[in-house]
Amino acid sequence: MADRVTIALVGCGNIARAHWRGIRYHAPRIRVTAAVDANVARAEAMAERTGAKAYASLADALAEGDFDAVDLMLPHDLHEQAAVQCFAAGKHVVLEKPMAQDLPSCERILKAAEQAGTVFMVAEQAQYWPDVRKARELIDGGEIGTVVTARACFYDPLDVDPAAPQPWRFQLARAGGGIAIDGGAHWIRPLRMMLGEIDAAIAATGGHIAGMEGESWAQALFRFQSGVVASFNALLHASPVGNTEDFRITGSQGELVIEHGREGRLLLFNAANPTGKTIMHTFPGKVDSYGTELHDFSQAVLEGTALAASPAFSLGELRTALAMYRSVESGRWEKVWS
Ligand SMILES: NC(=O)c1ccc[n+]([C@@H]2O[C@H](COP(=O)([O-])OP(=O)(O)OC[C@H]3O[C@@H](n4cnc5c(N)ncnc54)[C@H](O)[C@@H]3O)[C@@H](O)[C@H]2O)c1
């Protein structure tokens, strides 16, 4: 049994920096041996940081590189082609969310993974957020009674230079949608972790960011299989906004609040704690979650352990976003899983 899994970082942009930090500090069984980016300067910069070899294309890296696994961090329209190529080469694959832009594409990826028989993970770091896991424990422990309703609020600062050319995530053909299919996933997964599976969604969306073809805001109600209805408010903001909590889960006997930001806390309100008890601080767990996620992947490769969330489970966020988009067209509740 190998001691470490060798990996190629493919796509050395924004999220690659968080993955590299995670590997460095929290995934000791991963060694980066290749850094791949069509932008050669980015590949070289990542290669220098990690001690890996730089490649300008995935094909070159697969032909010449020395690695067992790939970490795919590419624009959404490239996910299927890159994943299928890597499975065909017998690699283990960790693929940034969403698995792909639509379900037929996801099915082809899942089939390629099955044929390869290697480990396949869809990266969703929220699966490893300690505050969300703890909130689920408190709900299961009856601390807030029976869940009545909930609210998720995803306010994401716009991180784009307005003078730069249109980024890929602003292009519908490349991103597959806007905030719901993209960053919204990180708030939909925790809702599923805390409240169970989403049955149906009804939504309204719109755009207020110049040059962005997909929706820059989305308001939705999610009805869970339990019957609980939660609201989901997502907004990409280019101007200052006020404070809001990330999650609020209201029960018959209390409430859980997950505050926003680096100073955020998980708070429990109930009869024993009427003014709110700090259960935990949400950082550094949230920042470290990229490393925890990649460590989970390395353990699955090296030890055959089960991933915290399967690729099939990861379809839930994409399916929810797609149900929201159908609902915008139909004006009705749309089922998530059928
Ligand atoms: N989990 C999270 O919190 C999170 C945050 C941001 C992005 N993401 C996901 O990560 C993925 C990448 O997003 P990003 O924000 O890092 O994008 P990005 O644009 O910052 O980086 C993508 C990189 O891929 C490179 N690239 C493009 N085409 C290529 C090709 N054919 N071959 C090799 N390299 C190529 C680009 O040059 C760029 O450096 C997406 O799936 C996105 O949804 C996840």
The ligand as an SDF file (V2000), in Angstrom:
LIG
                    3D

 44 48  0  0  0  0  0  0  0  0999 V2000
  -15.4850   25.0980   -3.6950 N   0  0  0  0  0  0  0  0  0  0  0  0
  -15.4370   26.4300   -3.8090 C   0  0  0  0  0  0  0  0  0  0  0  0
  -15.5610   27.1750   -2.8430 O   0  0  0  0  0  0  0  0  0  0  0  0
  -15.2090   27.0100   -5.1720 C   0  0  0  0  0  0  0  0  0  0  0  0
  -14.8830   28.3600   -5.3160 C   0  0  0  0  0  0  0  0  0  0  0  0
  -14.5850   28.8320   -6.5920 C   0  0  0  0  0  0  0  0  0  0  0  0
  -14.6420   27.9700   -7.6780 C   0  0  0  0  0  0  0  0  0  0  0  0
  -15.0050   26.6730   -7.5020 N   0  0  0  0  0  0  0  0  0  0  0  0
  -15.0930   25.7360   -8.6370 C   0  0  0  0  0  0  0  0  0  0  0  0
  -13.7700   25.4790   -9.0970 O   0  0  0  0  0  0  0  0  0  0  0  0
  -13.7600   25.3640  -10.5170 C   0  0  0  0  0  0  0  0  0  0  0  0
  -12.8040   26.4200  -11.0840 C   0  0  0  0  0  0  0  0  0  0  0  0
  -13.2180   27.7070  -10.6680 O   0  0  0  0  0  0  0  0  0  0  0  0
  -12.1580   28.8920  -10.4160 P   0  0  0  0  0  0  0  0  0  0  0  0
  -12.9040   29.9620   -9.7250 O   0  0  0  0  0  0  0  0  0  0  0  0
  -10.9240   28.3630   -9.8030 O   0  0  0  0  0  0  0  0  0  0  0  0
  -11.8840   29.3330  -11.9170 O   0  0  0  0  0  0  0  0  0  0  0  0
  -10.6390   30.1530  -12.4570 P   0  0  0  0  0  0  0  0  0  0  0  0
  -11.0680   30.7690  -13.7330 O   0  0  0  0  0  0  0  0  0  0  0  0
  -10.0680   31.0380  -11.3920 O   0  0  0  0  0  0  0  0  0  0  0  0
   -9.5430   29.0150  -12.7400 O   0  0  0  0  0  0  0  0  0  0  0  0
   -9.7000   28.0900  -13.7790 C   0  0  0  0  0  0  0  0  0  0  0  0
   -8.3380   27.8360  -14.3870 C   0  0  0  0  0  0  0  0  0  0  0  0
   -8.4870   26.8620  -15.4170 O   0  0  0  0  0  0  0  0  0  0  0  0
   -7.5900   27.2320  -16.4730 C   0  0  0  0  0  0  0  0  0  0  0  0
   -8.0510   26.5920  -17.7040 N   0  0  0  0  0  0  0  0  0  0  0  0
   -9.0790   26.9690  -18.4860 C   0  0  0  0  0  0  0  0  0  0  0  0
   -9.1960   26.1180  -19.5320 N   0  0  0  0  0  0  0  0  0  0  0  0
   -8.2210   25.1750  -19.3890 C   0  0  0  0  0  0  0  0  0  0  0  0
   -7.8450   24.0370  -20.1160 C   0  0  0  0  0  0  0  0  0  0  0  0
   -8.4890   23.6630  -21.2330 N   0  0  0  0  0  0  0  0  0  0  0  0
   -6.7930   23.3080  -19.6660 N   0  0  0  0  0  0  0  0  0  0  0  0
   -6.1260   23.6740  -18.5430 C   0  0  0  0  0  0  0  0  0  0  0  0
   -6.4400   24.7610  -17.8130 N   0  0  0  0  0  0  0  0  0  0  0  0
   -7.4750   25.4920  -18.2220 C   0  0  0  0  0  0  0  0  0  0  0  0
   -7.6450   28.7510  -16.4980 C   0  0  0  0  0  0  0  0  0  0  0  0
   -6.5200   29.2990  -17.1550 O   0  0  0  0  0  0  0  0  0  0  0  0
   -7.7210   29.0860  -15.0210 C   0  0  0  0  0  0  0  0  0  0  0  0
   -6.4330   29.3080  -14.4790 O   0  0  0  0  0  0  0  0  0  0  0  0
  -15.2260   25.5160  -10.9470 C   0  0  0  0  0  0  0  0  0  0  0  0
  -15.8030   24.2510  -11.0180 O   0  0  0  0  0  0  0  0  0  0  0  0
  -15.8390   26.3080   -9.8210 C   0  0  0  0  0  0  0  0  0  0  0  0
  -17.2420   26.1290   -9.6730 O   0  0  0  0  0  0  0  0  0  0  0  0
  -15.2720   26.1810   -6.2750 C   0  0  0  0  0  0  0  0  0  0  0  0
  1  2  1  0
  2  3  2  0
  2  4  1  0
  4  5  1  0
  4 44  2  0
  5  6  2  0
  6  7  1  0
  7  8  2  0
  8  9  1  0
  8 44  1  0
  9 10  1  0
  9 42  1  0
 10 11  1  0
 11 12  1  0
 11 40  1  0
 12 13  1  0
 13 14  1  0
 14 15  2  0
 14 16  1  0
 14 17  1  0
 17 18  1  0
 18 19  2  0
 18 20  1  0
 18 21  1  0
 21 22  1  0
 22 23  1  0
 23 24  1  0
 23 38  1  0
 24 25  1  0
 25 26  1  0
 25 36  1  0
 26 27  1  0
 26 35  1  0
 27 28  2  0
 28 29  1  0
 29 30  1  0
 29 35  2  0
 30 31  1  0
 30 32  2  0
 32 33  1  0
 33 34  2  0
 34 35  1  0
 36 37  1  0
 36 38  1  0
 38 39  1  0
 40 41  1  0
 40 42  1  0
 42 43  1  0
M  CHG  2   8   1  16  -1
M  END
$$$$
